[in-house]
Amino acid sequence: KWRDDKLPMEEVAVPQMELPEIEPDNGPTNETLKEQEQKWSDLALSALHDQPPATTNN
């Protein structure tokens, strides 16, 4: 039975990118750093960085 199974006592290494932020700057979140970075990627903000600045002619 799965209820009789015991979890191992040794520590398990978890990559820091997979852990929730310890001290969130923008309120509490349960998202991992990887998930937060994915949100920024989804917004395609990196595409803005790659574009040359817009020029204005006055």
KATA-V608376 format. One record per pair of residues at least 12 apart in sequence whose C-alpha atoms are under 10 Angstrom apart, sorted by the first residue. I is the first residue (numbers start at 1). J is the second residue. Records with the same first field share a line. If there is no record, write none. Layout:
I->J / J
//
This chain:
16->32 / 33 / 34
17->32 / 33 / 34 / 35 / 36 / 37
18->31 / 32 / 33 / 34 / 35
19->31 / 32 / 33 / 34 / 35
20->32 / 33 / 34 / 35 / 36
21->33 / 36
//
